[in-house]
Amino acid sequence: MICLLSPIEERCSSFNEVELEFTEEIAIQEANRCLNCNSCSNCDIPYEKNDDSFNSSQKPKHYYGTCQFPLYHNNIDYLKIPKTTIGILNLNNITPVVLPDERCCGHDCYWTGDLDTFEKLAKYNMKLYKDAGVKTIICSCAEGYYMWKYVYKDFFKEDNEYDFEVYHISEYIQKERLLDDLKLSNQDKIKITYHDPCRLGRLSNVYDAPRDILNNVSNVELIEMINIR
């Protein structure tokens, strides 16, 4: 993936990179390129449009969807995920806070061993949230959820700073019964399947909440894949 902050000449030339014969060293550099630009730790997430669906004021209920906003991905419309998540909350008279200067949770840095960068991001985000008075964090990103609920909690355990309630959006929907009796506009019965994100399923043991929501939709039939859980 090309970092959007890289020079235009580099982005253009990269369209032909599939034809290159990389050495092992260059291949490793290429595979880690997204983590090497440092943009996730040097700049904030650009919220160009802050409408009534969320706000940046100091309130205890916060939606964390940082890397799903459109800075990092230019080939997939990840923006639909935070828009839909915030839309569900809005339908239930919940206006979550989205802080304009929050940063990446540091998941990729943490899992690739760049602990210095992870520590900077974790401390920055923790201070930002504490200063804003955040008490509840709602995530639609499995990686962000895992980091905030488990890794951050362990990282800050000696400082006694961590006192957040962290929910994946599926857990929060289930807990607050936000989508009871939902029916799709399509009247025909549709068959769907669900893929468990590794960080949400195997590492966080959140399997039932997403399925309960899907099974609660009247005209949806959930077909499970093999080797689930």
N, C-alpha and C positions, 0 to 999 in steps of 0.2 A: 504494500500500500504506500502511496506517495503522500508524504506530509504536505498539507496545503500551504505550509509556510516556507517550503523549500523553493529555491529559485525556479523561475519558469523554464529556463533552459534545461534544468535537471529533470523537471517533470515531463517535458516533451521528449527528451532523449530516453526516458525510462520506458516509453511505450514499446521499444524494440528490445527490451532486456531479456525477453523470453528466448531470443535467438542467440544470446551470448552463452559462451561456455565458461561458467564461473569456476575458479579454483575453490578449494574447500574454504580457504580463509575469506575470500570475497563472498562466497555463498552464506557464510555465517554472518558477515557484516550486513548483507542484504536482508537476511531473515530478521535481524534485530533493528533494522533501520527505523521502524516506527518508534522504538524505544530510545533511539540515539539522538533525536532532534531536541529533546528536553523541553518541547513546547508544553507538555502536560504539567511541568513544574515551574515554567517561567511565565506563563500567561494564563489569564482567567478564561472562563467559558464565555463566548460572546452571545449575550441574549439581546438580539437586535430588536425584538418585539416583546415588550412586557405588557400583556393585556390583563383583563380582569380575571382570567382563569387561574393566575397565580400572582403572587406579589413578592417583594423583597423586604418587607418589613419584619420586625422582630416578633415572631410568633412561635409557639412551642411545637407546632406540627410542620414538619419539613419534608418535601419531596426531593430525593437525591436521584438525579438521572443524568449526571454531568456528562459522561462520555457518550450518551445517546443523543445529546444535542449535536448540531451538524458541523463541529469543527474538525473531527477526526475522520469521518467517513464520507466520501464523495461518490460512492457507487451504490450504496444502499440507503434507502430512506428510513434511517433509524429514528428520525424525528417523529414518525407516527407513534412510536412507543410512548415517549413522554406526553405527547398530545393526548393520546387515548387514556393514559393513566390519570392525568390531571382532569380530563373530561369526566371520567367515572367519579372522581372525588367531587367535582363541581356539581354533578347531577344529584349528589347527596348533601349539598350545601356545605361542602368543605372546600375552603380556599387555601391550599398549602403554600408555604413559603418556598421560593426558589431563589437562593442567594446568588446575586450576579457575579460574585467574585470567588465562588467555590472552585475547587480544582479536582483533578483525577484522584481517585481513592488510592492509587499506587499499586493496584493489583498486579499489573504486568511487571513492574519493577520488582515487586516482592517475589514473584514466582520465577523470575530470571536471575535473582541473586543481587540485584542492584539495591541493596538495603539502605545505602546512604540517601538515594533519591526517595525511596519509600518513606524513610524516617522524616524527611523534609515535608513531604506531602501530608503524611499523617499528622504531624504536629501543626502544620498550617491549618488543615481542615478541622482538627479538634479545637483549636483556639477560635476559629471562625464560628463554629457551632456553639461553643460555650458562651462566647460574647453575644451571640444572637439569641440566647436563651432557648435553644432547641431542646426539646424533651423526647419527641417522637420522630423517628426517621422512617419514611416509607420509600422503598426501592423497587424499581421495575427491572433493574439489571442484576442478574444472579451474582456476578462478580462483586459488584458494589455492595450487595446485601451481605455476602460472605465476609468481605473485608470489614465492614462496619460492625457486624454482629459478633464476629469471632476474633479476627486478627487484631483489630483496633482495641477490642476489649482486653485481649491478652497483652498487647503492647503497652497500654496505659494502666495496667492493673496496680503497679506500685505507686502511681501518682494519685490514685483515687479520683481521677477526673472523669472517668467514664460512667455516666448514669443515664444512658439513652435506652429507650425502647425501640427496637429495630424490627420492622416488618417487611417482608416481601409483599408486593401489592396483592398477590393471591391470598396471603394470610390475612391481610387487612380487610379485603373484601369479604372473606369468610367470617372473620371475627365480628365485623360490623353489619354483616348481611346486606351489603350494598347492592347486590345484583339479584336479589330474590325475585323469582317469577319472570326472569328475563326471557323474552322470545324474539328471535330474529325476524326481520321483515319478510325474509324468504319463508314462505309457508311450507315448502317441500322439506322433507326430512333429509338432512345432510350427514354424511359420515366424515369424521375427522379423527386425527391421531394427535398425540402429544409427545414431544421429545423432552425428556428431563434434562435441564442444564446441569452439568456436572457439579458446579458450585452450589446449586440449589438442592439437587437431589442427593447425590452420593456424599457430599461433604456437609450438607446442612440438614439432611433427612426431611426435606419438605417435598413430600410426594402427594399427599392427599388433597391439600388445599386447591391446587390447580384443577385436579380432576373433579372435585366436588363442584366447583364453579361450572365446569363444562357439562357435567351431568345434570346440572340444575336448569340448563337451557332446554326448553321443551321440545324443540325440533332438531336437536343435535344428538347423534349417536357416536359415542366415543369408542373407537377401535384401538385397542392396545397393541403396541408392537411387541415382538418377542424380546426376551432378555431385559425386561424393564426392572428397575430397582436393583 
